[in-house]
Amino acid sequence: MSARIVDGKGMAAALRARVAAEVARLAAEHGVTPGIAVVQVGAEPSSQVYVRSKGKAVSEAGMRAIDRTLPVETSEADLLAVIGGLNADASVHGILVQLPLPKQIDAHNIISAIDPAKDVDGFHPLNVGRLARGLPALAPCTPLGCVMLAKSVHASLEGVEAVVMGRSNIVGKPVMQLLLAENSTVTIAHSRTRDLPGVCRRADLLIAAIGKPELVRGDWIKPGATVIDVGINRVQVDGQPRIVGDVAFEEVAQVAGAITPVPGGVGPMTIACLLLNTLRATCAAHRLPCPAI
């Protein structure tokens, strides 16, 4: 293996520590404690695990966690009422609705109902539009983490040839906007792209978020490229469950200059960036300067 392993877990721990220090400063100097509400409808097991990990990270950062767990049969109108109450609560600075939602609820209506200033997931149409226009916005956490990981390898992303595999609203499109803001040259590739391996081989920076286990092989990679693997795929290997990325790690690590592991790469940064977004939302709500972290 020749590639440098990009330690997302370590980077996330350092970012969380910096956020926690700023949270403590806000409390000491201004009497303000960031509050984040996590809204979950139903008790889907994998969502519960994720919600618990978020809650633990929020508490460790010195923030106030507000849990709103609703029955699976909750109507869209009732969920909108909960969102409205959280929007009106000045002690709540961030609102996160755990997806997916039950079939009787339209997720687009719920996301659009969140106060954009409290939209720490970065999914509200206003934040999406501001990001596309290059204006200040709360950006989605996973793309934000991807760019931070890339910048830990590259002193500057200016002029870097970046290929983003995947065009989702959650990762592909927003990470493209963030890379454009860094003056990268960005290509979006997807399932209909002709000669996908050839497109990937152009990349100085490849961000794989296409949702297919180990799709990206070693011969898809430009020697020395940086590879950020967003994929989380549950597979069976010799009858045992495993989590793998969208990248064939062992193969790609022989060619790439730097690569994120799965797990331990992008995932920890996503939660750390959620805390960062909540800190930024809190500073904005109280008209306080937010430090560059």
Steps between C-alpha positions, in 0.01 A plus 500: 500500500646834394218746571487721806195406711301815573397472864144629505449375853796699629407811304143479629619469860716811458213694341261395776753617760527841333122531485472400868752770595293762316178373662663543842612852404147594389361380831764680706498831311142528379293253703399320180483122460434362151191281486429245228172313460508156339157394378435133429173343386478132586769269634688370195803320653778643282358852545492451876869407504585810297284725719670365813845568356395855412359554848821379660710733283271796578527442875878455487529835319316673786189564292142438607334206326122513456351164406164487325408137431152463354286191430537344156135579423555876551328704228675756285290776658605395850868489400470844342356625828804364687733670250308825543544486877874440466531787249339731757718383791790742539698244702506266198772602253503191280229262378574162346228266375621141475436348157338294360153595617193271494314485169211720618739796537652696211861566598523800264216675683665436836845620394349812343317577825821520705625854567795530254707662776455182708546256211823342622463216247525757220208353303254794500440638148621844609832362624532288185445809286740717699768232472447486122529880478822499702337681792547418869284199589474205733648226279414129525726328749638210294613721208651746745694214660616374158649837412672527838652155450619597151655821635693298757687346205517794258636834615258656251217356291530783246531359149477141621321269255223353715258226399190446712333162449133541583249782447283472812361806676661377822861458382574531129345836414600688818858368500526625141398849617747495787782393267409775252527747789857370548565568128533133412416376150207266562345218298185324623487133399209263552342173391441628145852635449674355198839344576471553875846347569657737246332804658621392845857458373513875426446591865758646733219474756231232477197511729302174473138524612314273262374231742644189334735283706861503383407627153818706461797278417872563508527556125242783522742717698757754384829418677538721807136619502307570819196275547216592739263204545152602618342157447360293786389163362407196708615178330565137586859375474549126566163501672596786732352852489741776403479870425686606186518821302442578135874447446690169494729619777789255470529543124462875496742553788775354280455783248360803685706754686246530781176319584233502769411167663150363552414511782707773666516754218208719395251370761658654811543832318128514422405513867783743581375733224148481644642643824686767301181599318315523832773724643480724192121515521521595867748780436281635218185485715663708773690728259833385635816461293562135415864397503660334200543136603 
